[in-house]
């Protein structure tokens, strides 16, 4: 399978919201912080770790020559919108379906296969995700 015919799997991760003035790499609170032990990011961290489990399950189950797997920030609409639109249209989705997938793909903890947002939980279960991804890939081949 060539790079042009490989499938694309996107894992849209948790919104990694920053507090105002904390900088691009900074967090307020947490261990070794002058603000103490308070952590404003515990839920975000839990979701990010869950998506990490999904990524590892997919990486183990889907060969690299079959699909490219990328983890994407939901704020990266400059990449997400055109990529999902092109993938959905290439897969044969009409404009309405492609638009609905673009809209749905900018939420956190979403799995997208060739422009199609899969109906999974938030965050998705790794084993359910692997099964849903293979079902989506198999439906395209059939």
C-alpha positions as CSV (number, residue, x, y, z in Angstrom):
1,X,0.0,0.0,0.0
2,X,1.4,3.4,-1.0
3,X,1.3,6.5,1.1
4,X,-1.4,7.8,-1.2
5,X,-3.6,4.8,-0.6
6,X,-3.0,4.4,3.1
7,X,-5.9,5.1,5.5
8,X,-5.8,8.0,7.9
9,X,-6.8,7.6,11.6
10,X,-7.0,10.7,13.6
11,X,-7.3,10.7,17.4
12,X,-8.5,14.2,18.5
13,X,-7.3,14.5,22.0
14,X,-8.4,16.5,25.0
15,X,-8.5,20.3,24.8
16,X,-5.4,21.3,26.7
17,X,-6.7,24.6,27.9
18,X,-4.2,27.0,29.3
19,X,-4.9,29.5,32.1
20,X,-4.5,33.1,31.0
21,X,-0.9,34.3,31.2
22,X,0.5,30.8,31.9
23,X,2.4,30.7,28.6
24,X,2.5,28.1,25.9
25,X,4.3,25.5,28.0
26,X,3.2,26.4,31.5
27,X,0.6,25.1,33.9
28,X,-0.7,26.6,37.1
29,X,-0.5,24.5,40.2
30,X,0.6,20.9,40.6
31,X,3.7,19.4,42.1
32,X,6.7,21.6,42.8
33,X,4.6,24.7,42.1
34,X,4.7,27.9,44.2
35,X,0.9,27.6,44.1
36,X,0.9,24.4,46.1
37,X,-0.5,21.0,45.3
38,X,-3.7,22.1,43.6
39,X,-4.0,20.7,40.1
40,X,-6.4,22.3,37.7
41,X,-5.7,19.7,35.1
42,X,-6.6,16.4,36.7
43,X,-9.6,15.7,34.3
44,X,-7.6,16.7,31.3
45,X,-4.8,14.5,32.3
46,X,-7.1,11.5,32.8
47,X,-8.6,12.0,29.3
48,X,-5.1,12.4,27.7
49,X,-4.0,9.2,29.4
50,X,-7.1,7.4,28.1
51,X,-6.4,8.6,24.6
52,X,-2.8,7.3,25.0
53,X,-4.2,3.9,25.7
54,X,-6.4,4.1,22.6
55,X,-3.3,5.2,20.5
56,X,-1.2,2.3,21.8
57,X,-4.0,-0.2,21.2
58,X,-4.4,1.0,17.6
59,X,-0.7,1.1,17.0
60,X,-0.5,-2.5,18.1
61,X,-3.5,-3.6,16.0
62,X,-3.2,-1.6,12.8
63,X,0.0,-2.0,10.7
64,X,1.8,1.2,9.6
65,X,1.4,0.2,6.0
66,X,-2.4,0.1,6.4
67,X,-3.0,3.4,8.2
68,X,-1.3,6.5,9.4
69,X,-2.3,7.2,13.0
70,X,-2.0,10.8,14.2
71,X,-2.9,12.5,17.5
72,X,-4.3,15.9,16.9
73,X,-5.2,18.9,19.1
74,X,-8.9,19.8,18.5
75,X,-7.8,23.5,18.2
76,X,-5.7,22.7,15.1
77,X,-8.6,23.4,12.8
78,X,-6.2,24.6,10.1
79,X,-5.3,20.9,9.7
80,X,-8.4,19.1,10.9
81,X,-11.0,20.8,8.7
82,X,-9.4,20.3,5.3
83,X,-8.0,16.9,6.2
84,X,-11.4,15.5,7.3
85,X,-13.2,17.2,4.4
86,X,-10.8,15.7,1.8
87,X,-10.8,12.2,3.5
88,X,-14.6,12.1,3.7
89,X,-15.1,13.2,0.1
90,X,-12.5,10.7,-1.1
91,X,-14.4,8.0,0.8
92,X,-17.5,9.0,-1.1
93,X,-19.4,11.1,1.5
94,X,-21.7,13.7,0.1
95,X,-21.1,17.4,1.1
96,X,-23.6,17.3,3.9
97,X,-22.1,14.2,5.5
98,X,-18.6,15.5,5.1
99,X,-19.6,18.8,6.7
100,X,-21.2,16.9,9.7
101,X,-18.0,14.9,10.2
102,X,-15.9,18.1,10.1
103,X,-18.2,19.6,12.7
104,X,-18.1,16.5,14.9
105,X,-14.3,16.1,14.6
106,X,-13.5,19.3,16.5
107,X,-14.7,17.8,19.8
108,X,-12.3,16.3,22.3
109,X,-11.6,12.5,22.5
110,X,-12.9,11.7,19.0
111,X,-11.7,9.0,16.6
112,X,-11.8,9.7,12.9
113,X,-11.2,7.1,10.2
114,X,-10.8,8.5,6.6
115,X,-13.0,11.5,7.4
116,X,-15.7,9.5,9.3
117,X,-16.1,10.3,13.0
118,X,-16.7,7.0,14.8
119,X,-19.6,6.8,17.4
120,X,-17.5,6.0,20.5
121,X,-17.5,7.1,24.1
122,X,-15.8,10.1,25.6
123,X,-13.1,9.0,26.1
124,X,-13.3,5.9,23.9
125,X,-12.5,2.4,25.1
126,X,-9.4,1.0,23.5
127,X,-10.8,-2.4,22.6
128,X,-14.0,-0.9,21.2
129,X,-12.0,1.6,19.2
130,X,-9.9,-1.1,17.6
131,X,-13.0,-3.1,16.6
132,X,-14.7,0.1,15.3
133,X,-11.7,1.1,13.3
134,X,-11.3,-2.3,11.7
135,X,-15.1,-2.3,10.9
136,X,-14.7,1.1,9.3
137,X,-11.7,0.0,7.3
138,X,-13.4,-3.2,6.2
139,X,-16.5,-1.4,5.1
140,X,-14.4,0.8,2.7
141,X,-12.8,-2.3,1.1
142,X,-16.1,-4.1,0.6
